[in-house]
Amino acid sequence: MSATAAIPTQRHTIEKSYWGDVGGKAIWLYKLSLAGGFQVWVTNYGAIIQSLLVPRPNGTTVDVVLGYDTLQEYIDDISYIGCVVGRVANRIETGKVSIEGRTCQLAETAEGFHIHGGHIGFGKKVWDAETFGTTTTVGISLLYTSAHLEEGFPGNLTTRVKYTLHPGNRLSVEYFATTDRATLVNLTQHSYFNLGGHDHGNIGGHLLQTHADWYLPETNKLVPTGEIAPVRGTPFDFREARFIDEQIDADHSQLRASGGYDHFLVLEQKHTKALKPAATLIEPRSRMRMDVDTTEPGFHFYAGNFLAETFEGKNKKRYHHRGGVCLETHHFPDTPNHAHFPSITLSPGEEFNSRTDFSFKEA
């Protein structure tokens, strides 16, 4: 890839390369770098994080997210690799919802539920992008306006996603949204992490520690039943660090239904909007550590159970089943069908906002 623009400063660099077009709109790949070697590659197709390079003490960098080399591979992708998911992440039973007394039918799968924003969600849209930099940070702001009734959602929704690299190897992801009619909003970032490197293989050997006291049991459609269950005594108890694969294939009804971890872990039952610790992920052999902090009330823990047994990723490397783990911070799934879940309704005059930080260090 040859850079078509480069804006050097004392602290960071921004490079922009043409990557193709979708529907007559130009797609760009942006490389944002801090002086210490922390880098993120973002495209305005799907607001996707294509690469995230973390510097190591020996002077090398490790790319810790799964991805593809070409735009066409992202267009063809069915696993939401690296994209922003919206308007509503995760599943809604039947897709039929009531929003301030009005019934709406959202886009629905053949299995009978709405998932990840519909048939063509935010991860398949072209966003407007603008880069920025300060003396200490560098980032990119991406903007998309979703039209009234797109995928069945009411209201013209304007969404902005902001990725910022900070000193100390911290990536912040911020979301903002406004609407002209009452609607639903529940955004997340769907990167698959592998702290041994994007081509490291199975993530079962990663240690995970969470701050979640509860989880959401699911139906056989992987939709929450409505119960908020304690993790104590279950395979979902990661309050003390343990290996992901320790119980991932345990004979437990919830794990059998989903083929492994694919569940929402609850940090707080009432949404406070406070930035709080969510999880810590460690790859013991490389000693890479990632801390996740969020203003969201929980996160979806997905261990890549539905990734293909083998497929080609970046640099022609082979990716595998459970080759990456997603820690998708957002509100509870299926919220419209459970009045005791924190609301995801956004009304005119309000602004949706959310933040998640991914921080990297030596374990």
QUIZI-V380135 format. One record per run of one state. SS is the DSSP state (2 for helix, 1 for strand, 0 for the rest). FROM is the first residue (numbers start at 1). TO is the last residue. Records with the same first field share a line. If there is no record, write none. Layout:
SS = FROM-TO / FROM-TO
//
This chain:
0 = 1-4 / 7-11 / 23-24 / 35-38 / 44-44 / 46-47 / 56-60 / 64-64 / 66-70 / 77-83 / 86-87 / 89-90 / 94-95 / 100-101 / 106-112 / 116-121 / 125-125 / 127-127 / 134-137 / 147-149 / 153-156 / 167-169 / 180-182 / 185-185 / 187-187 / 190-192 / 194-202 / 211-213 / 216-217 / 219-223 / 225-228 / 231-241 / 247-252 / 259-261 / 267-275 / 284-287 / 295-297 / 303-309 / 313-313 / 317-317 / 321-324 / 330-334 / 338-344 / 347-351 / 363-363
1 = 5-6 / 12-22 / 25-34 / 39-43 / 45-45 / 48-55 / 61-63 / 65-65 / 84-85 / 88-88 / 91-93 / 96-99 / 102-105 / 113-115 / 126-126 / 128-133 / 138-146 / 157-166 / 170-179 / 183-184 / 186-186 / 188-189 / 193-193 / 206-210 / 214-215 / 218-218 / 224-224 / 229-230 / 242-243 / 262-266 / 276-283 / 288-294 / 298-302 / 310-312 / 318-320 / 325-329 / 345-346 / 352-362
2 = 71-76 / 122-124 / 150-152 / 203-205 / 244-246 / 253-258 / 314-316 / 335-337
//
